[in-house]
Amino acid sequence: MSAAILVRRMGRRLAATAGAAAAMVLLSAHVGSPNVFYEGAAGPYPVRVVVRPPGVIPGLAEISVRIPRGDVHRVTVQPVRWDLGTKGAPRPDPALPVPGEPRLWSAELWFMDFGSYSVHVAVEGAAGTGTVIVPVPAVATQTLGMKRGMALGLAGLGVFLFVGALTIVGAAVRESVLPPGEVPDARRRRRSWIARAVAVPVLALALLGGSRWWEAEDRAYAGNLYQAPETEATAAVEGGRRVLNLAITDSSWGRFSPLLPDHGKLMHMFLIREPAMDAFAHVHPVRADGRNFGLALPAELPAGTYRLYADVVHESGFPQTLVDTVVIPAAPARSPGAVDGDDSWRVGGGEAGTAARLEDGSTMTWERDAQLAAGRETTLRFRVADPAGAPAALQPYMGMLSHAAVARDDGSVFVHLHPAGSVSATAQQLFAQRERGDTTRAADGSLVVRAPQDHAMHAAGAQPGVVSFPYEFPKPGRYRIWVQVKRDGRVLTGAFDADVR
């Protein structure tokens, strides 16, 4: 097998794997929206951190840190694996100021292995030093195809090395023991050609071994491409109420660390009726065993086919979004209401404009950008006014001032947002506790997670009646945004449509 043929086969194999992996990116945590957003504080400095993870592992993640105010002297970032901590991490890298953006710093960090990472951001300035931890899942979602120019260059180099190796073998047999100045005779020249003939299959076997090694590495890497665990969702009428069950059927589930509550719930499930996205529910199934979750559905939720997204967080801090579809039957007469007081829902389409009337008579207004563009960082900002027009007094909803869900109309994008961004509060707190050496476990063996502090600060520091979410739409299309707030003990949901270019 020639080097040129080997390189061509490698290139075709890489291209084929890349095509398959392109579809898998839709299944990564926070479906189709891999970037991680955090907005909060690093000590005395307000920060917005955006982490753009690499599509391949090992790979370079892009980190941007925006600090809207304060006299900042230095910004550093550091990648930290969940099981190693900062003691086992590389030294922090400096983030450099972005030309033309006086309040923005950027850096690149290597993620060397699969799993749960965090980025430690440290800000030094006139007000002192502040740090913040941003959890990031490091998963491979693609392979990179070999460029044609590189393939041709490597093929040429391979041919050169192959011919060169044969030349060396022939010269060694023909001239290695000749005295200086002596010309090889016919017998030595004949032995040289025989040696080269023997070397051809030997070198070919070496190339074949290299090809087999490449194939094995390629298969191993493809096996590590992230896919959300397979699930089976069913809904049926049982005992006069509709019950939804989600079974995790994937054999890989047992390899993940145990689940931990996030915002007090082991699983946050979102149901979106397709194709019109005209019914939405944010519910919280209860675990029956290690692989099965179930809940009684709200009686108000209409029948139909729903896309299902279920957010969970593991003890390692690794978040996952389980994806499925489920057909929900019609509710029986006199069906009981929701069991979990934090379950919420909305029936109806989205508002094409910027104002939505909520169920209690209050109004939610989207203070939107003139034009939403894919790949551009933005702030989704909403103002809630009571029926009299005054700023509404909002209450924490599961520890947050607000929750939002963003979905593309074809289901290829879904993300669950908070005012602090897309990060898991539990994962963030876990990393902070481990860094302090706090690995306390409860009587049942589960990790004890202290109440997150920074996420609650958004309620204290926000303007009355205003909620906002950092985000970046991953691609153009039609989106619907559901924004949830709590007022007078009642969860209210506004829905807005967005065209992203």
C-alpha positions in Angstrom: 0.0 0.0 0.0 1.5 3.3 -1.0 1.6 6.4 1.2 -0.6 8.3 -1.2 -3.3 5.6 -1.1 -3.1 5.5 2.7 -3.5 9.3 3.0 -6.4 9.3 0.6 -8.1 6.6 2.7 -7.5 8.6 5.9 -9.0 11.7 4.3 -12.1 9.9 3.2 -12.6 8.3 6.6 -12.2 11.6 8.4 -14.7 13.3 6.0 -17.3 10.6 6.5 -17.0 10.8 10.3 -17.3 14.5 10.2 -20.6 14.3 8.4 -22.0 11.9 10.9 -20.8 14.0 13.8 -22.5 17.1 12.4 -25.8 15.6 13.3 -24.7 14.7 16.8 -24.0 18.3 17.8 -27.8 18.7 18.0 -27.8 16.2 20.9 -25.2 17.9 23.1 -26.2 19.5 26.4 -28.3 22.6 25.8 -29.4 21.2 22.4 -27.8 22.9 19.4 -26.5 25.8 21.6 -23.0 24.7 22.9 -21.7 28.1 24.1 -21.8 28.7 27.8 -22.9 32.1 29.3 -22.4 33.5 32.7 -23.4 36.9 34.1 -22.6 37.8 37.6 -19.8 39.0 39.8 -16.1 38.2 40.2 -15.6 39.8 43.6 -16.2 43.5 43.3 -16.3 43.4 39.5 -19.5 42.7 37.4 -18.6 40.2 34.6 -20.1 38.5 31.6 -18.2 35.4 30.6 -18.8 33.5 27.3 -17.1 30.2 26.7 -17.1 28.8 23.2 -16.1 25.2 23.7 -14.1 23.4 21.0 -15.9 20.9 18.8 -13.0 18.5 19.2 -11.1 17.2 22.3 -8.3 18.0 22.8 -9.2 21.5 21.5 -9.0 25.2 22.1 -11.9 26.9 23.8 -12.5 30.6 23.2 -13.1 32.7 26.4 -14.4 36.2 26.4 -14.7 38.3 29.6 -16.7 41.5 29.5 -16.3 43.8 32.5 -18.6 46.8 32.1 -17.1 48.9 34.8 -14.2 49.2 37.2 -10.5 49.9 36.9 -9.2 46.6 35.8 -5.4 45.8 35.6 -5.3 42.1 34.7 -7.6 39.2 33.8 -6.6 35.6 33.8 -8.4 32.4 32.9 -7.6 28.8 33.9 -9.1 25.4 32.8 -9.8 23.1 35.8 -11.0 19.5 35.6 -13.6 18.6 38.1 -11.6 15.8 39.7 -8.2 17.5 39.8 -8.9 21.1 41.0 -6.6 24.0 40.6 -3.7 22.0 42.1 -3.8 19.7 39.1 -4.5 22.4 36.5 -2.1 24.3 34.2 -1.1 27.8 35.2 -3.7 30.6 34.5 -3.3 32.2 31.1 -3.7 36.0 30.8 -6.7 37.3 28.8 -5.7 40.1 26.5 -7.7 43.2 25.8 -9.7 43.1 22.5 -8.7 46.0 20.2 -11.6 48.5 19.8 -13.5 47.0 22.7 -12.2 48.7 25.9 -14.2 46.5 28.3 -13.6 43.1 26.7 -10.8 40.6 27.3 -10.3 37.3 25.4 -8.1 34.2 25.7 -7.9 30.6 24.4 -7.6 27.6 26.7 -6.9 23.9 25.9 -9.4 21.3 27.0 -7.3 18.1 27.0 -9.8 15.5 28.0 -13.5 14.7 27.9 -15.7 15.5 30.9 -16.7 18.2 33.3 -14.4 21.3 33.4 -14.7 24.8 34.8 -13.0 28.0 33.8 -11.7 30.0 36.7 -11.7 33.7 35.8 -9.7 36.1 38.0 -9.9 39.9 37.8 -7.3 42.2 39.4 -7.8 45.9 39.7 -8.1 49.0 41.8 -10.9 47.4 43.9 -8.8 44.3 44.6 -9.0 40.8 43.2 -12.2 38.8 42.4 -12.7 35.3 41.0 -15.6 33.4 39.5 -16.0 29.8 38.4 -17.8 29.0 35.2 -18.7 25.3 34.6 -18.2 24.0 31.1 -18.8 20.5 29.7 -16.0 19.3 27.5 -17.4 17.0 24.9 -16.4 16.2 21.3 -19.2 16.8 18.8 -17.3 16.6 15.6 -14.2 15.5 13.8 -12.2 17.8 11.5 -11.8 16.7 7.9 -8.4 16.8 6.3 -8.0 19.7 3.8 -7.2 18.7 0.3 -4.0 20.6 0.2 -2.7 19.0 3.3 -3.7 15.5 2.1 -1.8 16.1 -1.2 1.2 17.4 0.7 1.2 14.4 3.1 0.8 12.0 0.2 3.8 13.6 -1.6 5.8 13.4 1.6 4.8 9.8 2.1 5.9 8.8 -1.4 9.2 10.7 -0.8 9.8 8.8 2.5 8.9 5.5 1.0 11.3 5.9 -2.0 13.9 7.3 0.4 13.7 4.3 2.6 14.2 1.9 -0.3 17.2 4.0 -1.5 18.8 3.8 2.0 18.3 0.0 2.1 19.9 -0.4 -1.4 22.8 1.9 -0.6 23.5 0.2 2.7 23.7 -3.3 1.1 25.7 -2.0 -1.9 28.2 0.4 -0.4 28.2 0.2 3.4 31.3 -2.0 3.7 33.2 -0.8 0.6 36.6 0.9 1.1 36.5 4.6 0.2 36.8 5.2 -3.5 36.0 1.6 -4.6 33.2 1.2 -7.1 30.5 -1.5 -6.4 30.7 -4.5 -8.6 27.8 -6.3 -10.4 27.3 -8.7 -7.5 26.9 -5.9 -4.9 24.5 -4.1 -7.3 22.5 -7.2 -7.7 22.3 -7.8 -3.9 21.2 -4.2 -3.6 18.2 -4.7 -5.8 17.3 -7.9 -4.0 17.4 -6.1 -0.7 15.1 -3.4 -2.0 12.7 -6.0 -3.3 12.6 -7.6 0.1 12.1 -4.2 1.7 9.1 -3.3 -0.3 6.7 -5.8 1.4 8.3 -5.0 4.8 7.6 -1.3 4.4 4.2 -2.0 3.0 3.4 -4.0 6.1 4.6 -1.1 8.2 2.2 1.2 6.3 -0.6 -1.3 6.8 0.1 -1.3 10.5 0.0 2.5 10.6 -3.3 2.4 8.7 -4.8 -0.1 11.2 -3.6 2.0 14.1 -5.2 5.1 12.5 -8.5 3.2 12.0 -8.4 2.1 15.7 -7.8 5.7 16.9 -10.5 7.0 14.6 -13.0 4.4 15.9 -12.1 5.2 19.5 -12.5 8.9 18.9 -15.8 8.4 17.1 -17.0 6.4 20.1 -16.4 9.4 22.3 -18.4 11.8 20.2 -21.1 13.0 22.6 -24.7 11.8 22.2 -27.4 12.3 24.8 -28.4 9.0 26.4 -31.3 7.3 24.7 -34.6 7.6 26.4 -38.2 6.3 26.0 -41.0 8.7 26.9 -44.6 7.5 27.3 -47.8 9.2 28.5 -51.0 7.4 29.5 -54.1 7.9 31.6 -53.8 6.1 34.9 -56.1 6.4 37.9 -58.1 9.3 36.4 -55.0 11.5 35.6 -52.4 11.6 32.8 -49.0 10.3 33.8 -45.8 10.8 31.9 -42.9 8.4 32.3 -39.3 8.9 31.1 -37.1 5.8 31.0 -33.4 6.2 30.4 -32.7 3.1 28.2 -29.1 3.8 27.2 -26.5 1.3 28.4 -24.0 4.1 29.0 -26.1 5.7 31.7 -24.5 3.6 34.4 -21.1 5.1 33.7 -22.2 8.6 34.6 -21.9 9.8 38.2 -25.1 10.2 40.3 -27.5 13.0 39.8 -27.8 16.1 42.0 -30.7 18.6 42.4 -30.4 21.8 40.5 -32.6 24.6 41.9 -34.1 22.0 44.2 -35.2 19.6 41.4 -33.5 16.5 40.2 -34.9 17.0 36.7 -36.2 20.1 34.9 -38.4 18.9 32.0 -39.7 21.1 29.2 -42.6 20.1 26.9 -43.2 21.9 23.7 -46.1 20.9 21.5 -45.2 20.6 17.8 -45.3 21.8 15.2 -46.9 25.1 16.2 -45.2 25.4 19.6 -48.5 26.5 21.0 -48.4 24.7 24.3 -45.5 24.8 26.8 -44.8 23.2 30.2 -42.0 23.4 32.7 -42.4 20.4 35.0 -40.3 18.4 37.4 -40.5 14.6 37.3 -39.8 12.5 40.4 -37.3 9.7 40.2 -38.8 6.2 40.6 -35.4 4.5 40.4 -32.0 5.0 38.8 -33.4 5.1 35.3 -37.1 6.0 35.5 -38.8 9.3 36.2 -42.5 10.2 36.2 -45.0 12.9 37.0 -48.7 13.7 36.7 -49.3 16.1 33.9 -51.2 19.4 34.4 -54.8 19.0 33.4 -54.6 22.2 31.4 -52.0 20.9 29.0 -53.7 20.0 25.7 -53.3 16.7 23.9 -50.8 16.4 21.1 -47.2 15.4 20.2 -44.6 17.2 22.3 -40.9 17.6 22.1 -39.3 16.8 25.4 -36.2 18.3 26.9 -35.0 17.1 30.3 -32.1 18.9 32.1 -30.1 17.0 34.7 -26.8 17.6 36.5 -24.3 14.9 37.7 -22.1 14.9 40.7 -19.1 15.7 38.5 -20.9 19.0 37.6 -21.5 17.6 34.1 -25.0 18.7 32.7 -27.0 16.8 30.2 -30.2 17.5 28.2 -32.2 14.3 27.5 -34.2 14.6 24.3 -37.3 12.7 23.2 -40.8 13.1 21.7 -44.0 12.0 23.5 -47.7 11.8 22.5 -49.9 13.1 25.3 -53.5 11.9 25.3 -56.5 14.2 26.1 -57.1 14.8 29.8 -60.0 12.9 31.4 -62.9 14.8 32.9 -62.2 16.1 36.4 -58.5 15.4 36.1 -56.6 16.6 39.2 -54.2 19.5 38.9 -50.4 19.5 39.1 -48.8 17.8 42.1 -45.6 19.9 42.2 -46.3 23.6 43.1 -43.4 24.7 40.9 -44.8 23.1 37.7 -46.0 25.7 35.2 -47.4 25.9 31.7 -48.8 28.1 29.0 -51.2 27.4 26.2 -51.1 29.7 23.2 -48.7 31.1 20.6 -46.0 33.7 21.0 -46.4 37.4 20.7 -45.1 38.8 17.4 -44.7 42.2 19.0 -42.9 43.2 22.2 -45.7 43.1 24.8 -47.5 40.1 26.2 -50.5 40.1 28.6 -49.9 37.7 31.5 -52.7 35.7 33.2 -53.0 38.0 36.2 -53.4 41.1 34.1 -49.8 42.2 34.3 -47.8 43.0 31.2 -44.4 41.7 30.1 -42.5 43.8 27.6 -39.5 42.6 25.6 -37.0 45.5 25.3 -35.4 43.8 22.3 -32.6 44.7 19.9 -33.6 46.2 16.6 -32.3 43.1 14.8 -31.3 39.8 16.2 -28.3 38.2 14.5 -27.0 34.7 14.8 -23.6 34.4 16.4 -23.8 37.9 18.0 -23.8 38.2 21.8 -27.0 39.9 23.1 -29.1 40.5 26.2 -32.7 39.3 26.3 -34.3 41.9 28.6 -37.9 41.9 29.8 -39.8 44.4 31.9 -42.9 43.3 33.9 -45.5 45.9 34.9 -48.5 45.2 37.2 -52.1 45.9 36.0 -51.6 49.5 37.2 -48.5 50.0 35.0 -46.1 50.1 38.0 -42.9 47.8 38.1 -44.1 44.4 39.3 -42.7 43.0 42.5 -41.2 39.7 41.4 -40.5 36.8 43.7 -37.8 34.1 43.4 -38.9 31.1 41.4 -36.9 28.0 42.4 -34.1 30.3 43.7 -34.0 32.5 40.6 -35.6 35.8 39.7 -36.7 34.3 36.4 -36.3 31.3 34.0 -36.4 31.3 30.3 -36.5 28.7 27.5 -35.4 29.4 24.0 -36.4 27.0 21.2 -36.0 27.0 17.4 -39.2 26.0 15.5 -37.6 22.8 14.1 -36.4 21.6 17.5 -32.7 21.8 16.6 -32.0 24.5 19.3 -33.2 24.5 22.9 -31.6 26.2 25.9 -32.8 26.8 29.5 -31.6 30.2 30.7 -31.4 32.1 34.0 -30.4 35.7 34.7 -27.0 34.3 35.5 -26.8 32.6 32.1 -26.8 29.0 31.0 -24.6 27.6 33.7 -25.9 25.2 36.3 -26.0 26.8 39.8 -25.4 23.4 41.3 -22.3 22.7 39.1 -20.9 26.1 39.9 -21.3 25.5 43.7 -19.8 22.0 43.4 -16.6 23.3 41.8 -16.4 26.0 44.5 -16.9 23.4 47.3 -14.3 21.0 45.9 -11.8 23.8 45.6 -12.3 24.4 49.3 -12.0 20.6 50.0 -15.7 20.4 51.0 -16.9 16.9 49.8 -19.4 16.3 52.6 -21.9 13.6 51.9 -25.4 13.0 53.4 -26.5 9.8 55.2 -27.6 8.4 51.8 -24.2 8.9 50.3 -25.1 11.8 48.1 -23.0 15.0 47.9 -24.2 17.9 50.0 -24.4 21.0 47.9 -24.5 24.3 49.8 -27.1 26.9 48.7 -25.6 28.9 45.8 -25.0 32.6 46.6 -24.2 34.4 43.4 -27.4 33.4 41.6 -29.6 34.8 44.3 -27.7 38.1 44.1 -29.5 38.8 40.8 -32.8 39.3 42.6 -31.2 41.8 45.0 -29.3 43.8 42.4 -31.9 43.8 39.6 -34.1 46.8 38.7 -37.7 46.3 40.0 -39.7 44.3 37.5 -36.8 43.7 35.1 -35.2 40.4 34.2 -32.5 39.8 31.6 -30.6 36.9 30.2 -27.2 36.8 28.4 -27.4 34.7 25.2 -26.2 34.3 21.6 -28.5 32.7 19.0 -26.4 29.9 17.4 -28.0 30.1 13.9 -30.6 32.0 11.9 -34.3 30.9 12.0 -37.6 31.3 13.8 -37.4 31.1 17.6 -39.9 31.2 20.5 -38.8 32.5 23.9 -40.8 31.7 27.0 -40.0 33.9 30.0 -41.2 32.8 33.5 -41.6 35.0 36.6 -43.3 34.6 39.9 -45.7 37.2 41.3 -48.0 37.0 44.3 -47.1 33.3 44.6 -48.1 32.5 41.0 -45.8 31.5 38.2 -46.5 33.6 35.0 -45.2 32.8 31.5 -44.9 35.2 28.6 -44.1 33.9 25.1 -42.4 35.9 22.3 -41.5 35.1 18.7 -38.2 36.1 17.2 -36.8 36.0 13.7 -33.0 35.7 13.8 -30.9 36.5 10.8 
